């Protein structure tokens, strides 16, 4: 069994819990309070800033030029395309650029990004790739799940969010990181593979906590 299939099977319960989270369910059927979603997109903006730093380190640590180039391209796309789209999407909810820039990271956001940065700087490349999986694969899984159930016609902005993560481009991103993780899992020894699993699980738990944070309007 490949590394990704292995960890996905092992932690199916957490992944199912995310798909059944009231925040995700509310987006899917259009019933989520807009206040909760606005809290989420504000925190996600803060998250994306440190996520970009993690991608920069991933590019620097990559073992070959093709992988280095892929992470560098993803960094460029995140900083110069995705974040701009995020700002424009937030404007649909009445969130200004000033609002975004003044957002104070919640305790969970800080904990999650701190873990990713620590893994990036002090972990192996395999651990770093494994830590990115729950976000990059997880959003694709959520998007596919909600799209299969049927997008909410009464909440076009939520439908637009689902479309973002079922796009061809995002599907290709998910497939690339999956393949990279599987290749690394085949190359490393048992001890390194175990650390990769631990890294994946920590990030998966943080993903679940991030949805909790958004649903509970967590702040200091």
Secondary structure, 3 states (H helix, E strand, C coil): CCHHHHHHHHCHHHHHHHHCCHHHHHHHHCCCCHHHHHHHHHHHHHHHHHHHHHHHHHHHHCCCHHHHHHHHHHHHHHHHHHHHHHHHHHHCCCCCHHHHHCCCCCHHHHHHHHHHHHHHHHCCHHHHHHHHHHHHHHHHHHHHHHHHHCCCCCCHHHHHHHHHCCCHHHHHHHHHHHHHHHHHHHHCCHHHHHHHHHHHHHHHHHHHHHHHHHHCCCCC
